[in-house]
């Protein structure tokens, strides 16, 4: 490829506290979700492009050809039917700062980074004059078509995806920025991730979503999520950590309960997952410190707390989970400001 130009975006993962689980066609969610945007866990994607091409797409992960990811990326881009890509050759290179396919929403960061690159490329070629809100909405829309949770990674601090009748502009088609609705005690959320396993999941999130189509608890889950998102919104607006903890942990355990009661059933939690959950709850009870947990579709445990309790949480980890600290298996992340374009 000659005469290459490039676009680079870094986009973070996110951690949902009200879970998206189950979808309709075209990546439409069965229920709304709310997530916190992370900072250290991100994907950087670079698109190098040439106008003297025929629509060829080459995909690299960590500078190496990755056929599995490449097939998924090509299928996604072709499905978008973006006319401006017809005469462009794309050379896409991507890397993660964290293990992929281990339940830290790598598809969210990867697909949002790719969608941001494509939106920038679209604006450049079509000489679009979108403002920042329009740009983010377009990127979130495109990201959703690759990975539902990716629609939320476009925004700083917190995002809602999915139609909620009482929330203006909320939509099943794209996420919305919820950063301005956070109370003072939810402005500096820390997310320390216990890396119970960095191995690829035995059942992918896509397969898990499909199993919700005929799940015996499907309708109950949709009702529960719609109630819980209103509770979470109230909690984070009003600094109500007690309510936040109740809903956050119910959502995490419900997610894995749905997996275990699917047909066929499957279990992604490991023995250490349960031990960590119990130790967090015991630490909270004994010290009266508002620390909680959530879990994505994997065995790793996300411990959430306000930054002002960081010293006490560090002491807890040193006391109860020193082997995880020594082995670098506690990834210390925090709420972040969203994607960054680096060129």
matplotlib code that plots the C-alpha trace (Angstrom):
import matplotlib.pyplot as plt

x = [0.0, 1.5, 0.6, -0.7, -2.6, -3.6, -6.1, -5.5, -8.0, -7.7, -11.0, -11.6, -13.5, -16.4, -18.0, -21.7, -23.5, -26.9, -26.2, -27.1, -27.9, -30.0, -30.6, -32.9, -31.8, -29.4, -27.9, -31.0, -30.9, -33.6, -33.1, -31.3, -27.9, -25.6, -21.9, -18.8, -16.1, -12.7, -9.3, -6.3, -8.1, -8.3, -7.8, -5.7, -6.6, -4.8, -6.3, -3.9, -5.6, -5.0, -7.3, -5.8, -7.4, -10.4, -11.8, -9.2, -9.1, -6.1, -6.3, -3.5, -3.6, -0.4, 1.3, 0.5, -2.1, -5.0, -7.4, -10.2, -10.4, -9.8, -12.8, -15.0, -13.7, -14.1, -17.6, -18.5, -17.1, -18.8, -22.1, -22.1, -22.3, -20.3, -20.1, -17.0, -14.9, -15.4, -12.2, -10.1, -7.7, -7.6, -4.7, -6.0, -3.7, -5.0, -3.8, -5.2, -3.7, -5.5, -6.3, -9.0, -11.9, -11.5, -14.5, -13.2, -15.4, -12.5, -15.1, -16.4, -13.0, -12.1, -15.3, -15.6, -12.0, -12.7, -16.0, -14.3, -11.7, -14.4, -16.4, -13.3, -12.6, -16.2, -16.1, -12.7, -13.7, -17.2, -16.1, -18.8, -19.3, -20.6, -20.3, -18.8, -22.2, -23.2, -19.8, -20.1, -23.7, -22.6, -19.6, -21.8, -24.3, -21.6, -19.9, -23.2, -23.5, -20.2, -20.7, -23.6, -21.6, -19.2, -21.9, -21.2, -17.4, -17.7, -18.6, -16.7, -17.3, -20.8, -23.2, -26.7, -27.6, -31.2, -34.5, -35.7, -39.1, -38.2, -34.8, -34.9, -32.8, -32.1, -32.2, -31.7, -29.6, -26.8, -25.5, -25.8, -23.5, -24.5, -21.4, -23.2, -25.7, -23.1, -23.3, -20.1, -19.3, -19.5, -17.1, -13.9, -15.0, -12.1, -12.3, -9.8, -10.0, -9.1, -7.7, -8.9, -8.2, -6.8, -7.8, -10.4, -14.0, -15.5, -18.7, -18.6, -20.9, -22.5, -23.4, -24.7, -26.9, -28.4, -29.3, -31.5, -33.9, -35.7, -34.6, -37.2, -36.5, -36.3, -39.4, -38.6, -35.0, -36.2, -38.6, -35.9, -33.3, -35.8, -36.5, -32.8, -31.7, -34.0, -32.7, -29.1, -29.8, -31.3, -28.4, -25.6, -27.5, -28.1, -24.9, -26.8, -24.1, -26.4, -28.8, -26.1, -24.4, -27.7, -28.5, -24.9, -24.5, -27.9, -27.2, -23.8, -25.2, -28.3, -26.1, -24.3, -27.5, -28.9, -25.9, -26.3, -30.0, -29.6, -30.3, -27.6, -26.3, -22.7, -20.6, -17.9, -17.2, -14.2, -13.6, -11.5, -14.3, -16.6, -13.9, -13.1, -16.8, -17.2, -14.1, -15.2, -18.6, -16.9, -14.5, -17.4, -19.3, -16.4, -15.1, -18.3, -16.7, -18.9, -17.1, -18.9, -18.3, -19.6, -18.8, -18.8, -19.3, -16.2, -14.6, -12.9, -14.2, -14.5, -14.2, -15.8, -15.3, -14.8, -11.1, -11.2, -11.1, -8.1, -5.7, -8.1, -8.8, -5.1, -4.6, -7.4, -5.7, -2.4, -3.9, -6.3, -5.1, -1.3, -0.6, -2.8, -0.8, 2.5, 1.6, 0.2, -3.2, -5.0, -5.4, -6.0, -8.2, -10.6, -13.3, -11.9, -12.6, -13.4, -11.7, -8.7, -7.7, -3.9, -3.5]
y = [0.0, 3.3, 6.9, 5.8, 8.1, 7.1, 7.5, 6.3, 6.1, 4.7, 3.6, 2.1, -0.9, -0.3, -2.1, -2.4, -2.2, -2.8, -5.6, -5.9, -9.6, -10.8, -9.0, -8.8, -8.6, -5.8, -5.6, -4.2, -4.8, -6.7, -4.3, -1.0, -0.9, 1.5, 1.3, 3.1, 3.9, 2.7, 4.2, 1.8, -1.0, 0.2, -0.8, 1.3, 0.9, 2.4, 2.5, 3.2, 3.8, 4.4, 6.0, 4.0, 0.7, -1.6, -2.1, -4.6, -5.0, -6.4, -6.8, -7.2, -7.8, -6.8, -6.5, -10.1, -11.4, -12.7, -14.6, -15.1, -11.4, -10.5, -12.4, -10.7, -7.3, -7.7, -9.1, -6.1, -3.5, -5.0, -5.2, -1.4, -0.8, 2.4, 3.7, 5.8, 2.7, 1.2, 2.5, 2.4, -0.2, -0.5, -1.7, -2.1, -2.7, -3.1, -4.0, -4.2, -3.2, -6.2, -9.8, -10.3, -12.7, -13.0, -11.1, -7.5, -6.4, -6.5, -6.4, -3.1, -1.4, -3.0, -2.2, 1.3, 2.1, 0.7, 2.6, 5.9, 5.4, 4.7, 7.8, 10.0, 8.6, 9.2, 12.8, 13.3, 11.9, 13.3, 16.6, 16.3, 19.1, 17.2, 18.7, 16.5, 15.3, 14.2, 12.6, 10.6, 9.5, 8.3, 6.5, 4.9, 3.8, 2.1, 0.6, -1.0, -2.9, -4.5, -5.1, -3.8, -2.8, -0.9, 1.7, 2.8, 3.1, 6.2, 8.4, 9.7, 8.3, 6.8, 5.9, 4.5, 2.4, 1.3, 3.0, 4.2, 6.0, 8.5, 9.4, 11.9, 10.9, 7.4, 4.9, 1.3, 2.5, 4.2, 5.1, 8.5, 10.4, 10.1, 11.7, 14.9, 12.9, 11.5, 12.6, 13.8, 10.3, 8.7, 11.1, 9.0, 5.4, 2.9, -0.5, -3.0, -6.1, -9.5, -11.4, -14.9, -16.1, -14.5, -17.5, -17.3, -17.9, -21.3, -19.7, -16.3, -13.4, -13.7, -17.3, -16.2, -13.6, -16.1, -18.4, -15.6, -15.8, -18.8, -18.5, -19.5, -16.3, -14.0, -11.8, -11.6, -10.5, -7.7, -6.4, -6.7, -4.7, -1.9, -1.6, -1.8, 0.9, 3.4, 2.4, 2.8, 6.2, 7.3, 5.9, 7.6, 10.9, 11.0, 9.4, 6.4, 3.8, 1.3, 1.2, 1.2, -1.8, -3.8, -3.3, -3.7, -7.1, -8.3, -7.5, -9.3, -12.4, -12.4, -12.3, -15.5, -17.0, -16.6, -18.4, -21.3, -21.6, -21.4, -24.5, -25.7, -24.3, -23.1, -21.7, -19.1, -18.4, -20.1, -21.1, -18.0, -15.8, -16.9, -16.5, -13.0, -12.1, -13.4, -11.6, -8.3, -8.6, -9.5, -6.5, -4.2, -5.5, -5.5, -2.0, -0.3, 0.8, 1.1, -1.3, -3.6, -5.9, -6.6, -9.3, -9.3, -12.5, -14.2, -15.2, -11.9, -9.8, -6.0, -4.3, -0.9, 1.9, 5.6, 6.8, 8.2, 4.6, 3.5, 3.2, 0.8, -1.2, -1.6, -2.8, -5.3, -6.6, -6.9, -8.8, -11.1, -11.3, -10.8, -13.5, -11.7, -8.5, -10.2, -11.9, -8.7, -10.2, -7.2, -4.7, -1.2, 0.8, 3.7, 5.7, 7.4, 10.3, 8.2, 7.7, 9.7, 10.4, 10.3, 11.3]
z = [0.0, -1.1, -0.1, 3.2, 5.6, 9.1, 11.9, 15.4, 18.3, 21.8, 23.3, 26.7, 28.0, 30.3, 33.2, 33.3, 36.6, 35.1, 32.6, 28.9, 28.4, 25.5, 22.2, 19.2, 15.5, 14.6, 18.0, 19.7, 23.4, 25.3, 28.2, 28.9, 30.6, 32.5, 32.7, 34.0, 31.4, 32.4, 31.9, 31.8, 30.0, 26.4, 22.8, 20.4, 16.7, 13.8, 10.3, 7.5, 4.2, 0.6, -2.0, -4.7, -3.7, -4.3, -0.8, 0.5, 4.3, 6.2, 9.9, 12.4, 16.2, 18.0, 14.5, 13.7, 11.3, 13.3, 11.1, 13.7, 14.5, 10.9, 9.7, 12.4, 11.5, 7.8, 8.2, 10.5, 8.1, 5.1, 7.0, 7.5, 3.7, 3.9, 0.4, 1.0, 1.7, -1.8, -3.3, -0.1, 1.0, 4.8, 6.9, 10.4, 13.4, 16.9, 20.4, 23.9, 27.3, 28.9, 28.1, 25.5, 25.7, 29.5, 30.6, 30.7, 27.7, 25.1, 22.3, 23.7, 23.5, 20.2, 18.4, 19.8, 18.7, 15.3, 15.0, 16.0, 13.3, 10.7, 11.9, 11.6, 8.2, 7.1, 8.2, 6.5, 3.1, 3.1, 4.5, 7.2, 9.7, 12.7, 16.2, 19.0, 20.1, 16.6, 16.1, 19.3, 18.5, 15.0, 16.5, 19.2, 16.5, 14.4, 17.5, 18.6, 15.3, 16.1, 19.8, 21.8, 24.9, 22.6, 22.2, 25.8, 25.6, 23.4, 26.4, 29.5, 33.0, 32.6, 29.8, 29.3, 26.3, 25.7, 25.6, 29.1, 28.9, 31.6, 30.1, 27.1, 24.1, 25.4, 22.6, 21.6, 18.6, 20.5, 23.9, 25.6, 27.9, 31.6, 33.1, 34.1, 36.3, 38.8, 42.4, 44.1, 45.6, 42.1, 40.4, 41.1, 41.0, 41.2, 39.5, 40.8, 38.7, 40.2, 37.2, 38.3, 34.7, 31.5, 29.4, 26.7, 27.9, 27.3, 26.1, 24.3, 25.1, 21.7, 22.5, 25.9, 24.3, 21.9, 24.8, 26.3, 23.3, 24.8, 28.4, 31.0, 32.9, 29.9, 30.6, 34.3, 33.5, 31.2, 33.9, 36.6, 34.5, 33.7, 37.4, 38.4, 36.0, 37.6, 41.0, 39.9, 38.4, 41.7, 43.7, 41.7, 41.5, 45.2, 46.5, 47.9, 48.2, 50.0, 47.2, 44.6, 46.3, 46.5, 42.8, 41.6, 43.3, 42.3, 38.7, 38.8, 40.4, 38.2, 35.1, 36.1, 37.4, 33.9, 32.5, 34.9, 34.2, 30.4, 28.2, 27.8, 31.1, 31.6, 34.4, 33.9, 37.6, 39.2, 42.8, 43.4, 42.0, 44.8, 47.4, 46.3, 46.4, 49.9, 51.1, 49.7, 51.4, 54.7, 54.4, 53.8, 56.8, 59.2, 58.2, 57.2, 54.0, 50.8, 48.5, 46.2, 43.2, 39.8, 37.2, 33.4, 31.4, 32.8, 36.1, 36.9, 39.8, 39.5, 42.9, 42.9, 45.4, 45.9, 45.6, 49.1, 50.4, 48.3, 51.3, 53.2, 50.1, 49.4, 53.0, 52.4, 49.3, 51.0, 53.9, 52.1, 48.5, 48.7, 46.2, 43.6, 44.2, 44.0, 40.8, 39.2, 39.1, 40.5, 37.7, 39.2, 37.0, 37.5, 35.8, 32.8, 30.4, 27.4, 24.0, 22.8, 19.2, 19.0, 15.4]

ax = plt.figure().add_subplot(projection="3d")
ax.plot(x, y, z, "-o")
ax.set_aspect("equal")
plt.show()
